[in-house]
Amino acid sequence: MPSADPLPPSESPTIIGGHEKARRQSTKPVVYSGSLDSFEHNDSTPTIGREIPGLQIEKILTSPESDSLIRDLAITVSERGVVFLRNQDVSVKSLIELGQRLSTLTGSPSSSGLHIHPITEAGSELGDQISVISSVKQKKGAQPTIDPLTEPSKFSSNGWHADITFEPVPSDYAILKIHTLPPTGGDTLWASGYEIYNRLSPATAKYLEGLTAIHDGNFFNGIAERLGHPLRTDARGSELNQGKNLQAVHPVIRTNPVTGWKSVFVNKAFTKRIVELTKDESDVILGYLFNLVSLNHDNQVRFKWGKNDVAIWDNRSNWHTATYDHNEVRIGDRVVSLGEAPYLDTESVGRREGLERRVTVDEKVVKELPVREKGETAA
């Protein structure tokens, strides 16, 4: 069996996992206020993705109703997985502000800030809290192929991941603005962890809810060395995220606290082993879960970037992968906020059940509204 620190107990009997230094004040879902209802939107697929054509980030940041607008935007991101905003005239400073407020306005722990990526160069021009997503940097940091036996896989599906799950306190929200892009190619895909959970049989889902997995990002040590600057070992947005060993243990099934919905929380890039199982058992189960993500195109959305487009996604219940099908330069600025230490609330539900309950409640409210005679006014 692998050696790993067990997840600490919670004070609540329904909460499995988490950490006392990175817990939310409330595990109740955050309620949408309706402040975004005046904006037209287009859902990309039935399960994931939404584009809001008329929303400009700078305007909602300076609106008198900015707290409500940003909170509702965060809730929308958590429910739809990823939200796309086209042609944004927004500064790096404003992206940082939005990242912080998306997280804090939906109840993230006070100990969680914006993440500093382990390979972000200290003293970089844009600051610690901006990760530059660059095809040039990616090629420079890639390991050279010397031995044919260590040649990387040609399957693009190996790139599916959620951001920084190797951290004890991983990301809740991520924002990416692409400002330099090739004339074609470089798309990004997302897939819904809620939907993957719902596609499990009840027996399999129940079994997985008792398991934890090791997430490992120690390959970033080699990337930092090839880039020519040291790995960031100081606190990376949380006191729990520090040191050179980029490894953490998280529940295989976690609850997204904003929605109260369950999601599968393993990914091909970082998840290496289910702690409670033998390696062979772990490999089979993880392989099946990874295939559910990569082989179900009906649970994916593919976004073709335009200049200055922004995507905002929830890393707690989604995966994404870039498409490296271009030779031209592709560069963007990313902000990643930290949420809570992952946990499972055994009383939470899947997305489908959550939406069904919401419809039932709405129908009940409509039925209970008083029926007035023609011409009668409310008191």
C-alpha positions in Angstrom: 0.0 0.0 0.0 1.3 3.5 -0.7 2.3 5.7 2.2 0.0 8.8 2.5 -1.3 11.0 5.2 -4.9 10.1 5.9 -7.5 12.8 5.5 -8.2 14.5 8.9 -11.7 14.0 10.4 -14.3 16.7 10.3 -16.5 17.9 13.1 -19.7 17.1 11.0 -20.7 13.4 10.8 -21.7 13.9 7.1 -18.4 15.5 6.0 -15.5 13.2 4.9 -12.1 14.8 4.3 -11.3 18.4 4.3 -8.8 20.1 6.6 -9.4 22.2 9.7 -7.2 25.0 8.4 -9.0 25.1 5.1 -12.7 24.7 5.8 -15.6 26.8 4.7 -17.8 28.5 7.3 -20.8 26.9 5.7 -21.3 23.8 3.6 -24.8 24.9 2.4 -25.1 25.6 -1.3 -24.9 29.3 -2.3 -28.2 30.7 -3.6 -28.4 32.5 -7.0 -30.0 35.9 -6.6 -31.0 36.5 -10.3 -28.8 39.5 -10.9 -27.5 38.1 -14.2 -31.0 37.4 -15.6 -30.9 40.5 -17.7 -28.0 39.1 -19.7 -28.7 36.9 -22.7 -26.9 33.6 -22.6 -26.3 30.5 -24.8 -25.7 27.1 -23.2 -23.0 25.4 -25.2 -24.2 21.8 -24.5 -26.9 20.3 -22.2 -24.4 19.4 -19.5 -21.6 22.0 -19.7 -20.7 25.4 -20.9 -22.4 28.8 -21.2 -21.6 31.9 -23.2 -22.8 35.3 -22.0 -22.3 37.7 -24.9 -23.0 41.0 -23.3 -21.1 40.7 -20.1 -17.9 42.8 -19.7 -15.8 42.0 -16.6 -14.7 45.6 -16.0 -18.3 46.8 -15.9 -19.5 44.3 -13.3 -16.4 45.0 -11.2 -17.4 48.6 -11.0 -21.1 48.2 -10.8 -23.0 49.3 -7.6 -24.3 45.7 -7.6 -20.9 44.1 -8.1 -21.0 41.7 -5.2 -24.3 40.2 -6.4 -23.2 40.1 -10.0 -19.9 38.4 -9.2 -21.5 36.0 -6.8 -24.1 35.0 -9.3 -21.4 34.7 -12.0 -19.5 32.3 -9.7 -22.6 30.3 -9.1 -23.3 30.1 -12.8 -19.7 28.9 -13.4 -20.1 26.3 -10.7 -23.4 25.0 -12.2 -22.5 25.2 -15.9 -18.8 24.2 -15.4 -17.3 26.9 -17.6 -18.5 30.3 -18.7 -17.2 32.0 -21.9 -16.9 35.8 -22.2 -15.9 37.2 -25.6 -13.6 40.1 -26.5 -12.9 41.3 -23.0 -11.3 44.7 -22.5 -10.0 43.8 -19.0 -6.6 44.4 -17.3 -4.5 41.9 -15.5 -5.2 43.8 -12.3 -8.9 43.3 -12.8 -8.5 39.6 -13.6 -6.8 39.3 -10.2 -9.6 41.2 -8.5 -12.2 39.0 -10.2 -10.4 35.8 -9.2 -10.3 36.8 -5.6 -13.9 37.9 -5.4 -15.3 34.9 -7.2 -13.8 32.8 -4.4 -14.5 35.0 -1.4 -18.1 35.9 -2.3 -19.0 32.2 -2.5 -17.6 31.4 0.9 -14.0 30.2 0.5 -12.0 29.8 3.7 -10.3 33.0 4.9 -7.0 31.1 4.7 -7.3 30.6 1.0 -5.9 33.3 -1.4 -4.8 33.3 -5.0 -2.5 30.5 -6.0 1.2 30.9 -6.9 2.1 28.2 -9.3 5.3 26.2 -8.4 7.0 27.2 -11.7 6.0 30.9 -11.6 9.3 32.8 -11.7 9.8 35.0 -8.6 9.8 38.6 -9.5 8.0 38.1 -12.8 6.7 41.2 -14.6 3.0 40.3 -14.1 3.4 39.2 -10.4 3.1 36.0 -8.5 -0.6 35.6 -9.0 -0.6 35.5 -12.8 0.4 32.2 -14.5 1.5 32.9 -18.0 0.1 30.1 -20.3 2.5 30.1 -23.1 3.2 27.6 -25.9 6.8 28.9 -26.0 7.2 28.2 -22.2 5.5 24.9 -22.6 8.0 23.8 -25.3 11.0 25.0 -23.3 9.9 23.1 -20.2 9.1 19.9 -22.0 11.4 17.0 -21.3 13.6 16.2 -24.4 13.0 12.7 -25.9 16.4 11.0 -25.6 15.4 7.4 -24.8 12.7 5.8 -27.1 11.5 3.9 -24.1 10.6 7.1 -22.3 9.0 8.8 -25.3 5.7 10.4 -24.2 2.4 9.2 -25.4 0.9 10.6 -28.6 -2.7 10.4 -27.1 -3.9 14.0 -26.6 -6.4 12.6 -24.1 -3.5 12.3 -21.6 -3.8 16.1 -21.1 -7.2 16.0 -19.3 -6.8 17.6 -15.8 -8.1 19.9 -13.2 -5.7 22.6 -12.1 -3.2 22.1 -9.3 -4.9 19.0 -7.6 -1.5 18.1 -6.3 -1.9 20.9 -3.7 -3.6 20.1 -0.3 -5.8 23.1 -1.0 -6.5 23.1 -4.7 -8.3 25.5 -6.9 -12.0 26.5 -6.9 -12.1 28.9 -9.8 -9.7 29.7 -12.7 -9.8 32.5 -15.2 -7.9 32.5 -18.5 -7.6 35.3 -21.0 -6.0 34.4 -24.3 -4.4 37.5 -26.0 -2.1 36.0 -28.5 -3.3 33.1 -30.6 -2.7 31.2 -33.8 -5.0 31.8 -36.8 -6.5 28.3 -36.2 -6.0 25.6 -33.6 -5.2 25.9 -29.9 -8.8 25.2 -28.8 -9.5 24.2 -25.2 -12.0 21.4 -24.1 -13.8 21.0 -20.9 -15.8 18.1 -19.4 -18.2 17.9 -16.5 -17.4 15.9 -13.4 -21.0 16.1 -12.3 -22.1 14.3 -15.4 -19.4 11.6 -15.0 -20.7 11.0 -11.5 -24.2 10.7 -12.7 -23.1 8.1 -15.3 -21.8 5.7 -12.5 -24.1 3.0 -11.3 -25.4 3.7 -7.8 -23.4 0.7 -6.4 -20.2 2.0 -8.0 -20.8 5.6 -6.9 -21.3 4.4 -3.3 -18.1 2.3 -3.4 -16.0 5.2 -4.8 -17.3 7.6 -2.1 -15.3 5.7 0.5 -12.0 6.0 -1.4 -9.2 8.6 -1.6 -6.5 9.1 -4.2 -2.9 10.4 -4.4 -2.4 13.4 -6.7 1.2 14.1 -7.7 2.7 17.0 -9.6 6.4 16.4 -8.8 7.2 16.5 -12.5 7.1 20.3 -12.1 10.4 20.0 -10.3 12.0 19.0 -13.6 10.2 21.6 -15.6 11.4 24.4 -13.2 14.9 23.1 -13.6 14.7 23.2 -17.4 13.1 26.7 -17.3 16.1 27.8 -15.3 14.6 29.0 -12.1 13.9 27.3 -8.7 10.6 25.7 -7.8 8.4 27.9 -5.5 8.5 26.2 -2.2 7.1 29.0 0.0 3.4 29.2 0.7 1.5 29.1 -2.6 -1.7 30.9 -1.6 -2.3 28.8 1.5 -0.1 27.8 4.4 -0.9 24.1 3.6 0.5 24.5 0.0 4.2 24.8 0.5 7.4 22.7 0.2 9.0 20.8 -2.6 6.9 17.7 -2.5 3.9 18.4 -4.8 1.6 15.7 -3.6 -1.8 15.5 -1.8 -4.5 13.0 -0.9 -8.1 13.9 -1.9 -11.5 12.1 -1.9 -12.3 10.3 -5.2 -15.8 11.8 -5.0 -16.1 15.3 -3.7 -18.9 17.8 -3.1 -18.8 21.1 -4.8 -20.0 23.4 -1.9 -21.4 26.1 -4.1 -23.9 23.8 -5.8 -24.1 21.0 -3.2 -23.5 18.5 -6.1 -21.2 15.5 -6.2 -18.4 15.2 -8.7 -15.7 12.7 -9.6 -12.4 14.2 -8.6 -9.6 12.3 -10.2 -7.7 13.3 -13.4 -5.3 11.8 -15.8 -2.5 14.3 -15.4 -2.2 14.2 -11.6 -4.0 11.3 -10.0 -1.7 8.3 -9.6 -3.1 5.9 -7.1 -6.2 5.1 -5.1 -4.9 4.7 -1.6 -7.2 2.0 -0.2 -6.7 -0.4 -3.2 -3.9 -2.5 -4.6 -2.0 -1.0 -7.6 -3.7 -3.3 -10.0 -7.2 -2.5 -8.7 -6.4 1.2 -8.7 -5.1 1.1 -12.2 -8.3 -0.5 -13.5 -10.7 1.8 -11.7 -8.7 5.0 -12.5 -8.5 3.9 -16.1 -12.3 3.4 -16.3 -12.9 6.9 -14.8 -10.4 8.5 -17.1 -12.1 6.9 -20.1 -15.5 8.2 -19.0 -14.0 11.7 -19.3 -12.1 11.3 -22.6 -14.4 8.9 -24.5 -17.7 10.7 -24.0 -17.8 13.6 -26.4 -21.4 14.3 -25.4 -20.1 15.5 -22.1 -17.5 17.9 -23.5 -17.5 21.4 -24.8 -14.8 22.7 -27.2 -14.0 26.4 -27.3 -12.4 28.2 -30.2 -10.7 31.2 -28.8 -10.8 34.7 -30.2 -8.5 37.5 -29.3 -9.0 38.6 -25.7 -11.7 36.0 -25.0 -12.0 34.9 -21.3 -13.0 31.5 -19.9 -13.9 31.0 -16.2 -14.3 27.5 -14.9 -14.7 25.6 -11.6 -11.8 23.2 -11.0 -13.7 21.3 -8.3 -16.1 19.6 -10.8 -14.6 19.9 -14.2 -11.6 18.8 -16.3 -10.0 20.6 -19.2 -7.3 20.1 -21.8 -5.5 22.3 -24.3 -5.1 21.3 -28.0 -1.5 21.4 -29.2 -2.2 21.4 -32.9 -0.4 24.6 -33.9 3.1 25.9 -34.4 2.3 29.6 -33.9 2.6 31.3 -30.5 -0.4 31.1 -28.1 -0.2 33.1 -24.9 -2.7 33.9 -22.2 -2.9 35.1 -18.6 -4.4 32.8 -15.9 -5.6 33.5 -12.4 -6.3 30.6 -10.1 -8.0 31.0 -6.8 -7.9 28.5 -3.9 -11.0 27.0 -2.4 -11.5 24.6 0.5 -9.6 21.4 1.1 -11.7 18.8 -0.8 -14.3 16.9 1.1 -17.4 14.8 0.5 -20.7 15.6 2.1 -22.6 12.3 2.3 -25.9 14.2 2.3 -25.0 16.0 -1.0 -26.6 14.8 -4.3 -25.7 14.4 -8.0 -26.4 17.2 -10.5 -29.4 15.6 -12.0 -31.1 15.0 -8.6 -30.2 18.5 -7.6 -31.9 20.0 -10.6 -34.9 17.8 -10.2 -35.3 18.9 -6.6 -35.1 22.5 -7.7 -37.8 22.0 -10.3 -40.0 20.3 -7.7 -39.5 23.1 -5.3 -40.3 25.7 -8.0 -43.5 23.8 -9.0 -44.6 23.6 -5.3 -44.1 27.4 -4.9 -46.2 28.1 -8.0 -49.0 25.8 -6.8 -49.0 27.5 -3.4 -49.4 31.0 -4.8 -52.8 32.5 -4.0 -55.3 32.6 -6.9 -56.9 36.0 -7.1 -60.2 36.9 -8.8 -60.1 39.2 -11.8 -59.5 42.8 -10.7 -58.4 41.8 -7.2 -55.1 43.4 -6.0 -52.6 42.2 -3.5 -52.9 43.5 0.0 
